[in-house]
Amino acid sequence: MKGSFDSKAGKKGFNPGTLIFVAVIVISVVIVVLKNKRQYEPVVAGKPAIDFFLVDLDGKLRRLDEFKGKVIFLNFWATWCKPCEDEMPSMQMLHETLKDRPFEIVAVSVDKDDVSVVKEFVKRHNITFTVLHDRKGKIKDAYKTTGVPETFIIDQNGIIAEKIWGPRDWTRHENLITIFKLLENGPAPAESYGS
């Protein structure tokens, strides 16, 4: 009879295999997302600084964590960047002013050229703070920088206290507030750092 409903033909059976397959797919996606979460998280104030190894201009392998316990001024720059060049003299003054304090400037050149280009720039500008060369851009990418110069002020516990986009005059008091607070009072709880 047309129009009648055959309960056996119209009823779809529950297939546990399909449910398991969907569950495996969902779990796999969640695992991949969680595993790669750090890749997509911004590197901002309140987050731990990412440790890395890079060579200095003498070819010595240096590690960011070797400066832990100090306030670290991590600066990304390039020799071809005019704002970076303008910022360097005030960074050198800051380095000289705080040389007897637990403070370290680590300037990471992102130049793709040979290290000789970076060495010549450093010599020409009489730079005496730590300069590292990130020729392949891996550290720049890990810190998700959007340009140069870009600076991260890292507290004594290795937590980013402030992120600065663009150049600053590091001889001006208003630009040094975070650094001086850390030097005078020590690190604050990570959640207290603004992003």
ABEGO torsion letter per residue (X at the ends): XBGBBBAAAABBBBBAAAAAAAAAAAAAAAAAAAAAAAAABBBBBGBBBBBBBBBBAAGBBBBAAAABGBBBBBBBBBAABAAAAAAAAAAAAAAAAAAABBBBBBBBBABABBAAAAAAAAAAAGBABBBBBBAAGAAAAAAGBAEOBBBBBBBAAGBBABBBBEBBBAABAAAAAAAAAAAAAEBBBAAABBX
